[in-house]
Amino acid sequence: MEPEILELESFLPYRLYRLADTVSREFSRIYKERHGLTRPEWRTLSGLGQRGTMTATALGEQSAMHKTKVSRAVAELERRRWLTRAPDEKDRRVEHLALTKAGLAAYREMVPLAKAFERELLGRLSVEKRTAIVTGVAALEKALEEKS
């Protein structure tokens, strides 16, 4: 009996990873061209733009980034004067990160571009397929949250 073979190209986890990576790379052209940002820098900027003040740990959890990537992104955005760090009053090991006016301006400039990218991406699909993918992704996210 021959061993079972996994056809990677049809394996759902691999397909989802490839799709997410492809979409992320396509969108990254916009913020790279506009502001010279890397993916971790964009995720940091957008996390702080959306939520206001956050710790590096919270940013890493929200954006699914390793702490070293968060740290480098924070350092670069701070170098650009797009974010500030404030030590926690109770725990000096913790810093609260927030966007400066310049960082917030860059974030606000990117929001309509991000939304337009999403509209264009989903616009490549029929209404039925758009609904199916949005519903399917939400259902899979919920199923995985319930498992953990």
Backbone torsions as a table, in degrees:
resi	resn	phi	psi	omega
1	MET	NA	130.9	179.8
2	GLU	-77.3	145.8	178.2
3	PRO	-66.6	148.9	178.2
4	GLU	-67.9	140.2	-179.4
5	ILE	-114.0	139.1	176.2
6	LEU	-95.3	117.0	177.0
7	GLU	-83.9	99.1	-173.0
8	LEU	-54.8	-41.2	-176.2
9	GLU	-62.9	-20.0	178.3
10	SER	-110.3	3.3	179.6
11	PHE	-78.8	116.4	-172.2
12	LEU	-52.3	-48.1	179.4
13	PRO	-56.6	-40.1	178.6
14	TYR	-67.3	-42.7	179.1
15	ARG	-62.5	-41.6	178.8
16	LEU	-64.8	-42.1	177.6
17	TYR	-60.2	-48.4	-178.8
18	ARG	-62.1	-42.5	179.3
19	LEU	-62.6	-48.6	179.7
20	ALA	-60.4	-41.9	-179.7
21	ASP	-65.8	-42.3	179.5
22	THR	-63.7	-46.1	179.1
23	VAL	-63.7	-44.0	-180.0
24	SER	-61.5	-43.9	178.7
25	ARG	-64.2	-40.7	179.6
26	GLU	-63.5	-45.3	179.2
27	PHE	-67.8	-33.5	-177.3
28	SER	-61.0	-26.8	177.7
29	ARG	-58.8	-35.0	-177.5
30	ILE	-67.9	-52.4	-177.1
31	TYR	-76.6	-24.0	176.0
32	LYS	-71.1	-44.5	179.7
33	GLU	-65.7	-41.4	-175.6
34	ARG	-73.6	-44.7	-172.1
35	HIS	-132.2	1.9	-179.0
36	GLY	67.6	28.2	-177.5
37	LEU	-85.5	146.9	169.9
38	THR	-86.5	171.1	177.6
39	ARG	-59.7	-47.7	178.5
40	PRO	-62.3	-35.8	177.9
41	GLU	-66.2	-41.2	177.6
42	TRP	-63.4	-44.6	-179.2
43	ARG	-63.6	-37.4	177.9
44	THR	-67.6	-48.1	178.6
45	LEU	-58.3	-46.9	-177.0
46	SER	-70.8	-35.2	176.7
47	GLY	-62.5	-46.5	179.3
48	LEU	-69.7	-35.5	177.7
49	GLY	-63.6	-37.7	-179.3
50	GLN	-76.9	-43.9	-169.9
51	ARG	-104.2	-10.9	-176.3
52	GLY	83.5	-128.9	-178.4
53	THR	-77.7	134.6	178.2
54	MET	-146.4	159.7	171.1
55	THR	-89.5	164.1	177.2
56	ALA	-62.0	-38.0	178.5
57	THR	-61.6	-46.6	179.0
58	ALA	-63.4	-39.6	177.7
59	LEU	-61.2	-44.0	179.2
60	GLY	-61.6	-41.1	179.2
61	GLU	-67.5	-44.1	-177.2
62	GLN	-65.7	-37.5	-174.6
63	SER	-102.0	1.7	-178.9
64	ALA	56.1	43.7	178.4
65	MET	-113.1	146.5	176.0
66	HIS	-68.3	150.2	-175.4
67	LYS	-59.8	-29.6	178.3
68	THR	-69.3	-36.5	177.3
69	LYS	-67.4	-41.5	177.4
70	VAL	-61.0	-45.6	-178.3
71	SER	-59.6	-45.8	178.6
72	ARG	-65.0	-41.2	179.9
73	ALA	-64.7	-43.4	178.5
74	VAL	-60.8	-45.2	-179.7
75	ALA	-60.8	-42.0	-179.5
76	GLU	-69.2	-42.4	178.9
77	LEU	-67.2	-32.9	175.6
78	GLU	-68.3	-40.6	177.7
79	ARG	-59.8	-37.1	177.8
80	ARG	-76.3	-7.9	-174.9
81	ARG	66.0	38.3	177.5
82	TRP	-100.7	-12.7	175.6
83	LEU	-145.7	159.2	177.1
84	THR	-124.4	156.1	176.3
85	ARG	-115.6	136.2	175.4
86	ALA	-129.2	126.2	179.9
87	PRO	-66.2	145.8	176.7
88	ASP	-69.9	139.3	-177.8
89	GLU	-67.8	-31.5	-176.9
90	LYS	-93.9	-31.3	-176.4
91	ASP	-132.8	104.0	-176.1
92	ARG	-66.0	-14.2	177.7
93	ARG	-76.9	-16.2	-176.9
94	VAL	-101.4	136.4	175.5
95	GLU	-120.0	142.1	175.5
96	HIS	-99.2	124.5	-176.4
97	LEU	-102.8	140.4	178.1
98	ALA	-147.9	151.0	177.3
99	LEU	-75.8	145.7	171.7
100	THR	-83.5	179.0	176.7
101	LYS	-59.0	-40.6	179.8
102	ALA	-66.0	-41.6	178.3
103	GLY	-65.0	-41.8	178.5
104	LEU	-65.2	-38.1	177.7
105	ALA	-63.0	-42.6	178.8
106	ALA	-64.4	-42.8	178.3
107	TYR	-60.9	-48.7	-178.1
108	ARG	-63.4	-30.4	176.5
109	GLU	-69.8	-34.0	-176.9
110	MET	-80.4	-26.2	-176.7
111	VAL	-55.2	-52.7	-179.9
112	PRO	-65.0	-30.2	177.5
113	LEU	-68.1	-40.0	178.1
114	ALA	-65.5	-43.7	179.4
115	LYS	-65.8	-37.7	177.5
116	ALA	-66.1	-39.0	177.2
117	PHE	-61.1	-46.5	179.6
118	GLU	-61.6	-44.2	178.8
119	ARG	-60.8	-43.8	-179.2
120	GLU	-65.1	-41.9	179.7
121	LEU	-61.6	-51.0	179.4
122	LEU	-68.5	-27.1	178.4
123	GLY	-65.9	-14.1	177.2
124	ARG	-75.5	-9.8	-177.3
125	LEU	-111.7	157.0	173.5
126	SER	-69.4	164.1	178.5
127	VAL	-57.0	-42.4	-179.3
128	GLU	-62.7	-44.3	-179.0
129	LYS	-70.3	-35.5	175.7
130	ARG	-60.1	-49.4	179.4
131	THR	-60.4	-43.8	-178.7
132	ALA	-62.9	-43.0	-177.4
133	ILE	-70.7	-41.3	179.3
134	VAL	-64.6	-44.4	178.8
135	THR	-66.3	-42.9	-179.3
136	GLY	-64.7	-43.5	179.1
137	VAL	-63.8	-44.8	179.0
138	ALA	-61.3	-41.1	-179.9
139	ALA	-65.9	-40.7	178.9
140	LEU	-67.3	-41.5	176.2
141	GLU	-59.5	-44.7	-179.7
142	LYS	-64.5	-42.9	179.7
143	ALA	-62.3	-39.4	179.5
144	LEU	-72.6	-34.3	176.7
145	GLU	-65.3	-41.3	-178.4
146	GLU	-65.9	-31.2	-179.0
147	LYS	-71.8	-34.5	-175.2
148	SER	-88.1	NA	NA
